[in-house]
């Protein structure tokens, strides 16, 4: 449909919705899988950084510093365009999985710092009690430290998930047809971007609000069960 010259064309906006929903579906999939990767990898990094072996601890500290210090777009370009051409590596990912890996690895560095703060905020008495009871190291981490540390950082992790929904727009730099890219492509057909971009913004909001509420409910339940 050719849009009218009105500032807002409702029919043009409605016609854009199916394309935008396809982009939204991809955005949600990449964000959720990326968040799962970030949450698990970030926890692993946080735990390993407390290793008593200095080389390992410093190596993972550099990982966090490096990932946080480089732009998400540069990381995406490296993973999708450069990584397959590196001698001896040759790892080639589809656009979808490149997006998942980039988002997951990028946010794992931030999650690692959040976990670290939660672990260090744990009262020293918890560690001392575990030591006094001669609890195995795995039990100390799995039953004492991590449940309390993760409970305290749930709100921040929820904020990161919402942020990932929005930051996934950066992936249009490597050609992922997520929500923002879908709006951009639709607008290019008629050189009219107001309606698809506004609709895309509303869809981001519609997805972000339930995610925020879900984490808030989770936080309350964990507080009750604590």
Phi and psi in degrees as GROMACS dihedral restraints (atoms count N, CA, C in turn):
[ dihedral_restraints ]
;  ai    aj    ak    al  type     phi  dphi    fc
    3     4     5     6     1   -85.6    20    10
    4     5     6     7     1   121.1    20    10
    6     7     8     9     1   -70.2    20    10
    7     8     9    10     1   154.0    20    10
    9    10    11    12     1   -78.5    20    10
   10    11    12    13     1   178.9    20    10
   12    13    14    15     1   -86.7    20    10
   13    14    15    16     1     2.4    20    10
   15    16    17    18     1   -63.8    20    10
   16    17    18    19     1   156.1    20    10
   18    19    20    21     1   -62.5    20    10
   19    20    21    22     1   -35.9    20    10
   21    22    23    24     1  -132.9    20    10
   22    23    24    25     1   121.1    20    10
   24    25    26    27     1  -107.9    20    10
   25    26    27    28     1   104.4    20    10
   27    28    29    30     1   -61.7    20    10
   28    29    30    31     1   -39.6    20    10
   30    31    32    33     1   -67.2    20    10
   31    32    33    34     1   -40.5    20    10
   33    34    35    36     1   -62.3    20    10
   34    35    36    37     1   -41.1    20    10
   36    37    38    39     1   -64.3    20    10
   37    38    39    40     1   -42.2    20    10
   39    40    41    42     1   -65.0    20    10
   40    41    42    43     1   -38.6    20    10
   42    43    44    45     1   -65.8    20    10
   43    44    45    46     1   -27.6    20    10
   45    46    47    48     1   -76.9    20    10
   46    47    48    49     1   -20.6    20    10
   48    49    50    51     1   -57.8    20    10
   49    50    51    52     1   -45.8    20    10
   51    52    53    54     1   -58.3    20    10
   52    53    54    55     1   -42.4    20    10
   54    55    56    57     1   -64.7    20    10
   55    56    57    58     1   -40.5    20    10
   57    58    59    60     1   -67.2    20    10
   58    59    60    61     1   -35.7    20    10
   60    61    62    63     1   -65.7    20    10
   61    62    63    64     1   -35.5    20    10
   63    64    65    66     1   -62.8    20    10
   64    65    66    67     1   -42.8    20    10
   66    67    68    69     1   -66.1    20    10
   67    68    69    70     1   -36.9    20    10
   69    70    71    72     1   -63.8    20    10
   70    71    72    73     1   -40.7    20    10
   72    73    74    75     1   -58.7    20    10
   73    74    75    76     1   -44.3    20    10
   75    76    77    78     1   -67.0    20    10
   76    77    78    79     1   -39.4    20    10
   78    79    80    81     1   -60.0    20    10
   79    80    81    82     1   -46.2    20    10
   81    82    83    84     1   -65.2    20    10
   82    83    84    85     1   -43.6    20    10
   84    85    86    87     1   -61.7    20    10
   85    86    87    88     1   -48.3    20    10
   87    88    89    90     1   -63.9    20    10
   88    89    90    91     1   -41.8    20    10
   90    91    92    93     1   -66.4    20    10
   91    92    93    94     1   -44.5    20    10
   93    94    95    96     1   -67.2    20    10
   94    95    96    97     1   -44.9    20    10
   96    97    98    99     1   -67.2    20    10
   97    98    99   100     1   -39.9    20    10
   99   100   101   102     1   -63.7    20    10
  100   101   102   103     1   -39.0    20    10
  102   103   104   105     1   -66.3    20    10
  103   104   105   106     1   -41.0    20    10
  105   106   107   108     1   -60.5    20    10
  106   107   108   109     1   -44.1    20    10
  108   109   110   111     1   -63.4    20    10
  109   110   111   112     1   -43.7    20    10
  111   112   113   114     1   -63.4    20    10
  112   113   114   115     1   -42.1    20    10
  114   115   116   117     1   -64.5    20    10
  115   116   117   118     1   -43.4    20    10
  117   118   119   120     1   -73.8    20    10
  118   119   120   121     1   -48.3    20    10
  120   121   122   123     1   -65.7    20    10
  121   122   123   124     1   -39.5    20    10
  123   124   125   126     1   -62.9    20    10
  124   125   126   127     1   -38.8    20    10
  126   127   128   129     1   -66.1    20    10
  127   128   129   130     1   -41.1    20    10
  129   130   131   132     1   -61.9    20    10
  130   131   132   133     1   -44.3    20    10
  132   133   134   135     1   -63.0    20    10
  133   134   135   136     1   -43.5    20    10
  135   136   137   138     1   -61.9    20    10
  136   137   138   139     1   -41.4    20    10
  138   139   140   141     1   -69.6    20    10
  139   140   141   142     1   -45.3    20    10
  141   142   143   144     1   -66.7    20    10
  142   143   144   145     1   -29.7    20    10
  144   145   146   147     1   -64.1    20    10
  145   146   147   148     1   -19.4    20    10
  147   148   149   150     1   -89.0    20    10
  148   149   150   151     1     9.8    20    10
  150   151   152   153     1   -62.2    20    10
  151   152   153   154     1   145.7    20    10
  153   154   155   156     1   -82.1    20    10
  154   155   156   157     1    -0.6    20    10
  156   157   158   159     1   -92.8    20    10
  157   158   159   160     1   108.9    20    10
  159   160   161   162     1   -54.8    20    10
  160   161   162   163     1   -40.4    20    10
  162   163   164   165     1   -60.3    20    10
  163   164   165   166     1   -45.6    20    10
  165   166   167   168     1   -66.5    20    10
  166   167   168   169     1   -44.7    20    10
  168   169   170   171     1   -60.4    20    10
  169   170   171   172     1   -44.7    20    10
  171   172   173   174     1   -67.7    20    10
  172   173   174   175     1   -36.0    20    10
  174   175   176   177     1   -62.5    20    10
  175   176   177   178     1   -45.0    20    10
  177   178   179   180     1   -74.3    20    10
  178   179   180   181     1   -28.2    20    10
  180   181   182   183     1   -66.2    20    10
  181   182   183   184     1   -39.1    20    10
  183   184   185   186     1   -66.0    20    10
  184   185   186   187     1   -36.8    20    10
  186   187   188   189     1   -56.9    20    10
  187   188   189   190     1   -47.9    20    10
  189   190   191   192     1   -62.6    20    10
  190   191   192   193     1   -44.6    20    10
  192   193   194   195     1   -62.8    20    10
  193   194   195   196     1   -42.9    20    10
  195   196   197   198     1   -67.3    20    10
  196   197   198   199     1   -47.2    20    10
  198   199   200   201     1   -65.1    20    10
  199   200   201   202     1   -43.2    20    10
  201   202   203   204     1   -70.7    20    10
  202   203   204   205     1   -22.7    20    10
  204   205   206   207     1   -93.0    20    10
  205   206   207   208     1    -2.2    20    10
  207   208   209   210     1  -118.0    20    10
  208   209   210   211     1   144.1    20    10
  210   211   212   213     1   -65.2    20    10
  211   212   213   214     1   147.1    20    10
  213   214   215   216     1   -59.2    20    10
  214   215   216   217     1   -39.6    20    10
  216   217   218   219     1   -64.1    20    10
  217   218   219   220     1   -41.3    20    10
  219   220   221   222     1   -62.9    20    10
  220   221   222   223     1   -40.7    20    10
  222   223   224   225     1   -63.5    20    10
  223   224   225   226     1   -40.4    20    10
  225   226   227   228     1   -63.6    20    10
  226   227   228   229     1   -44.7    20    10
  228   229   230   231     1   -63.0    20    10
  229   230   231   232     1   -40.4    20    10
  231   232   233   234     1   -63.2    20    10
  232   233   234   235     1   -48.0    20    10
  234   235   236   237     1   -65.2    20    10
  235   236   237   238     1   -41.8    20    10
  237   238   239   240     1   -86.0    20    10
  238   239   240   241     1   -38.1    20    10
  240   241   242   243     1  -102.5    20    10
  241   242   243   244     1   -35.6    20    10
  243   244   245   246     1   -92.3    20    10
  244   245   246   247     1   -45.0    20    10
  246   247   248   249     1   -53.2    20    10
  247   248   249   250     1   -42.8    20    10
  249   250   251   252     1   -64.6    20    10
  250   251   252   253     1   -19.9    20    10
  252   253   254   255     1  -100.6    20    10
  253   254   255   256     1    -1.3    20    10
  255   256   257   258     1   -71.3    20    10
  256   257   258   259     1   131.0    20    10
  258   259   260   261     1   -58.5    20    10
  259   260   261   262     1   132.0    20    10
  261   262   263   264     1    79.6    20    10
  262   263   264   265     1    -1.9    20    10
  264   265   266   267     1  -111.0    20    10
  265   266   267   268     1   -72.5    20    10
  267   268   269   270     1    59.0    20    10
  268   269   270   271     1    33.0    20    10
  270   271   272   273     1   -85.7    20    10
  271   272   273   274     1   114.5    20    10
  273   274   275   276     1  -112.0    20    10
  274   275   276   277     1   125.3    20    10
  276   277   278   279     1  -115.6    20    10
  277   278   279   280     1   149.8    20    10
  279   280   281   282     1   -68.3    20    10
  280   281   282   283     1   165.2    20    10
  282   283   284   285     1   -57.3    20    10
  283   284   285   286     1   -41.4    20    10
  285   286   287   288     1   -61.2    20    10
  286   287   288   289     1   -52.1    20    10
  288   289   290   291     1   -73.9    20    10
  289   290   291   292     1   -28.2    20    10
  291   292   293   294     1   -62.7    20    10
  292   293   294   295     1   -41.0    20    10
  294   295   296   297     1   -63.4    20    10
  295   296   297   298     1   -43.4    20    10
  297   298   299   300     1   -62.6    20    10
  298   299   300   301     1   -46.9    20    10
  300   301   302   303     1   -64.6    20    10
  301   302   303   304     1   -45.1    20    10
  303   304   305   306     1   -62.3    20    10
  304   305   306   307     1   -48.0    20    10
  306   307   308   309     1   -64.0    20    10
  307   308   309   310     1   -42.2    20    10
  309   310   311   312     1   -65.2    20    10
  310   311   312   313     1   -47.1    20    10
  312   313   314   315     1   -66.6    20    10
  313   314   315   316     1   -43.2    20    10
  315   316   317   318     1   -59.2    20    10
  316   317   318   319     1   -49.8    20    10
  318   319   320   321     1   -77.3    20    10
  319   320   321   322     1   -16.2    20    10
  321   322   323   324     1   -63.2    20    10
  322   323   324   325     1   -33.1    20    10
  324   325   326   327     1   -65.9    20    10
  325   326   327   328     1   -40.3    20    10
  327   328   329   330     1   -70.8    20    10
  328   329   330   331     1   -41.0    20    10
  330   331   332   333     1   -63.2    20    10
  331   332   333   334     1   -37.0    20    10
  333   334   335   336     1   -60.9    20    10
  334   335   336   337     1   -40.6    20    10
  336   337   338   339     1   -67.1    20    10
  337   338   339   340     1   -37.0    20    10
  339   340   341   342     1   -66.5    20    10
  340   341   342   343     1   -46.4    20    10
  342   343   344   345     1   -60.0    20    10
  343   344   345   346     1   -42.6    20    10
  345   346   347   348     1   -58.7    20    10
  346   347   348   349     1   -43.0    20    10
  348   349   350   351     1   -63.6    20    10
  349   350   351   352     1   -41.0    20    10
  351   352   353   354     1   -64.3    20    10
  352   353   354   355     1   -39.4    20    10
  354   355   356   357     1   -68.7    20    10
  355   356   357   358     1   -44.3    20    10
  357   358   359   360     1   -70.4    20    10
  358   359   360   361     1   -21.3    20    10
  360   361   362   363     1   -80.2    20    10
  361   362   363   364     1    -9.8    20    10
  363   364   365   366     1   -66.1    20    10
  364   365   366   367     1   132.7    20    10
  366   367   368   369     1   -56.4    20    10
  367   368   369   370     1   140.7    20    10
  369   370   371   372     1   -59.1    20    10
  370   371   372   373     1   -27.3    20    10
  372   373   374   375     1   -61.2    20    10
  373   374   375   376     1   -29.4    20    10
  375   376   377   378     1   -65.1    20    10
  376   377   378   379     1   -44.0    20    10
  378   379   380   381     1   -66.0    20    10
  379   380   381   382     1   -42.6    20    10
  381   382   383   384     1   -64.9    20    10
  382   383   384   385     1   -38.3    20    10
  384   385   386   387     1   -65.7    20    10
  385   386   387   388     1   -41.3    20    10
  387   388   389   390     1   -63.4    20    10
  388   389   390   391     1   -39.4    20    10
  390   391   392   393     1   -67.6    20    10
  391   392   393   394     1   -41.8    20    10
  393   394   395   396     1   -63.7    20    10
  394   395   396   397     1   -33.1    20    10
  396   397   398   399     1   -85.4    20    10
  397   398   399   400     1    -0.2    20    10
  399   400   401   402     1    57.5    20    10
  400   401   402   403     1    38.6    20    10
  402   403   404   405     1   -70.3    20    10
  403   404   405   406     1   139.2    20    10
  405   406   407   408     1   -58.7    20    10
  406   407   408   409     1   153.5    20    10
  408   409   410   411     1   -58.7    20    10
  409   410   411   412     1   -41.1    20    10
  411   412   413   414     1   -63.1    20    10
  412   413   414   415     1   -39.5    20    10
  414   415   416   417     1   -68.2    20    10
  415   416   417   418     1   -39.8    20    10
  417   418   419   420     1   -59.2    20    10
  418   419   420   421     1   -45.4    20    10
  420   421   422   423     1   -71.1    20    10
  421   422   423   424     1   -46.4    20    10
  423   424   425   426     1   -76.0    20    10
  424   425   426   427     1   -30.4    20    10
  426   427   428   429     1  -107.5    20    10
  427   428   429   430     1   -22.8    20    10
  429   430   431   432     1  -112.8    20    10
  430   431   432   433     1   -56.4    20    10
  432   433   434   435     1   -76.9    20    10
  433   434   435   436     1   -59.9    20    10
  435   436   437   438     1   -63.3    20    10
  436   437   438   439     1   -41.9    20    10
  438   439   440   441     1   -57.5    20    10
  439   440   441   442     1   -39.6    20    10
  441   442   443   444     1   -75.5    20    10
  442   443   444   445     1   -39.9    20    10
  444   445   446   447     1   -66.0    20    10
  445   446   447   448     1   -44.5    20    10
  447   448   449   450     1   -67.7    20    10
  448   449   450   451     1   -38.3    20    10
  450   451   452   453     1   -58.1    20    10
  451   452   453   454     1   -37.8    20    10
  453   454   455   456     1   -75.8    20    10
  454   455   456   457     1   -19.0    20    10
  456   457   458   459     1  -108.2    20    10
  457   458   459   460     1     5.9    20    10
  459   460   461   462     1   -53.5    20    10
  460   461   462   463     1   -44.9    20    10
  462   463   464   465     1   -59.0    20    10
  463   464   465   466     1   -39.1    20    10
  465   466   467   468     1   -69.6    20    10
  466   467   468   469     1   -39.9    20    10
  468   469   470   471     1   -62.2    20    10
  469   470   471   472     1   -37.7    20    10
  471   472   473   474     1   -62.1    20    10
  472   473   474   475     1   -39.9    20    10
  474   475   476   477     1   -62.9    20    10
  475   476   477   478     1   -37.2    20    10
  477   478   479   480     1   -66.6    20    10
  478   479   480   481     1   -37.2    20    10
  480   481   482   483     1   -62.7    20    10
  481   482   483   484     1   -45.4    20    10
  483   484   485   486     1   -61.9    20    10
  484   485   486   487     1   -40.2    20    10
  486   487   488   489     1   -64.5    20    10
  487   488   489   490     1   -34.8    20    10
  489   490   491   492     1   -65.9    20    10
  490   491   492   493     1   -36.3    20    10
  492   493   494   495     1   -55.3    20    10
  493   494   495   496     1   -42.2    20    10
  495   496   497   498     1   -80.1    20    10
  496   497   498   499     1   -39.6    20    10
  498   499   500   501     1   -70.1    20    10
  499   500   501   502     1   -17.4    20    10
  501   502   503   504     1   -61.3    20    10
  502   503   504   505     1   -18.2    20    10
  504   505   506   507     1   -62.1    20    10
  505   506   507   508     1   -24.6    20    10
  507   508   509   510     1   -62.7    20    10
  508   509   510   511     1   -25.5    20    10
  510   511   512   513     1   -68.1    20    10
  511   512   513   514     1   -10.7    20    10
  513   514   515   516     1   -64.7    20    10
  514   515   516   517     1   -17.5    20    10
  516   517   518   519     1   -65.9    20    10
  517   518   519   520     1   -20.8    20    10
  519   520   521   522     1  -111.9    20    10
  520   521   522   523     1     5.6    20    10
  522   523   524   525     1    99.3    20    10
  523   524   525   526     1     8.7    20    10
  525   526   527   528     1   -70.4    20    10
  526   527   528   529     1   126.1    20    10
  528   529   530   531     1   -87.6    20    10
  529   530   531   532     1    66.9    20    10
  531   532   533   534     1   -83.8    20    10
  532   533   534   535     1  -164.7    20    10
  534   535   536   537     1   -60.2    20    10
  535   536   537   538     1   -51.4    20    10
  537   538   539   540     1   -65.7    20    10
  538   539   540   541     1   -39.6    20    10
  540   541   542   543     1   -65.9    20    10
  541   542   543   544     1   -36.5    20    10
  543   544   545   546     1   -61.6    20    10
  544   545   546   547     1   -42.6    20    10
  546   547   548   549     1   -64.7    20    10
  547   548   549   550     1   -40.2    20    10
  549   550   551   552     1   -65.3    20    10
  550   551   552   553     1   -44.3    20    10
  552   553   554   555     1   -64.4    20    10
  553   554   555   556     1   -42.7    20    10
  555   556   557   558     1   -64.3    20    10
  556   557   558   559     1   -40.5    20    10
  558   559   560   561     1   -67.6    20    10
  559   560   561   562     1   -28.2    20    10
  561   562   563   564     1   -67.0    20    10
  562   563   564   565     1   -25.3    20    10
  564   565   566   567     1   -61.9    20    10
  565   566   567   568     1   -32.0    20    10
  567   568   569   570     1  -126.5    20    10
  568   569   570   571     1     5.1    20    10
  570   571   572   573     1    56.0    20    10
  571   572   573   574     1    37.7    20    10
  573   574   575   576     1  -131.6    20    10
  574   575   576   577     1   115.6    20    10
  576   577   578   579     1  -114.2    20    10
  577   578   579   580     1   -10.2    20    10
  579   580   581   582     1   -58.6    20    10
  580   581   582   583     1   -54.0    20    10
  582   583   584   585     1   -62.5    20    10
  583   584   585   586     1   -52.1    20    10
  585   586   587   588     1   -64.5    20    10
  586   587   588   589     1   -34.1    20    10
  588   589   590   591     1   -70.6    20    10
  589   590   591   592     1   -40.4    20    10
  591   592   593   594     1   -64.8    20    10
  592   593   594   595     1   -42.9    20    10
  594   595   596   597     1   -62.3    20    10
  595   596   597   598     1   -39.6    20    10
  597   598   599   600     1   -62.8    20    10
  598   599   600   601     1   -42.3    20    10
  600   601   602   603     1   -61.1    20    10
  601   602   603   604     1   -40.1    20    10
  603   604   605   606     1   -65.9    20    10
  604   605   606   607     1   -37.5    20    10
  606   607   608   609     1   -68.3    20    10
  607   608   609   610     1   -38.8    20    10
  609   610   611   612     1   -57.7    20    10
  610   611   612   613     1   -43.4    20    10
  612   613   614   615     1   -65.5    20    10
  613   614   615   616     1   -42.6    20    10
  615   616   617   618     1   -62.0    20    10
  616   617   618   619     1   -35.2    20    10
  618   619   620   621     1   -79.2    20    10
  619   620   621   622     1   -37.9    20    10
  621   622   623   624     1   -69.3    20    10
  622   623   624   625     1   -38.2    20    10
  624   625   626   627     1   -62.3    20    10
  625   626   627   628     1   -50.2    20    10
  627   628   629   630     1   -60.8    20    10
  628   629   630   631     1   -36.2    20    10
  630   631   632   633     1   -63.4    20    10
  631   632   633   634     1   -43.3    20    10
  633   634   635   636     1   -62.8    20    10
  634   635   636   637     1   -43.7    20    10
  636   637   638   639     1   -65.5    20    10
  637   638   639   640     1   -37.8    20    10
  639   640   641   642     1   -62.8    20    10
  640   641   642   643     1   -42.5    20    10
  642   643   644   645     1   -69.3    20    10
  643   644   645   646     1   -32.0    20    10
  645   646   647   648     1   -67.0    20    10
  646   647   648   649     1   -41.1    20    10
  648   649   650   651     1   -63.3    20    10
  649   650   651   652     1   -43.1    20    10
  651   652   653   654     1   -61.3    20    10
  652   653   654   655     1   -41.7    20    10
  654   655   656   657     1   -60.9    20    10
  655   656   657   658     1   -42.8    20    10
  657   658   659   660     1   -66.6    20    10
  658   659   660   661     1   -40.8    20    10
  660   661   662   663     1   -66.1    20    10
  661   662   663   664     1   -40.8    20    10
  663   664   665   666     1   -66.7    20    10
  664   665   666   667     1   -34.8    20    10
  666   667   668   669     1   -66.4    20    10
  667   668   669   670     1   -37.7    20    10
  669   670   671   672     1   -68.1    20    10
  670   671   672   673     1   -39.7    20    10
  672   673   674   675     1   -82.6    20    10
  673   674   675   676     1    -5.5    20    10
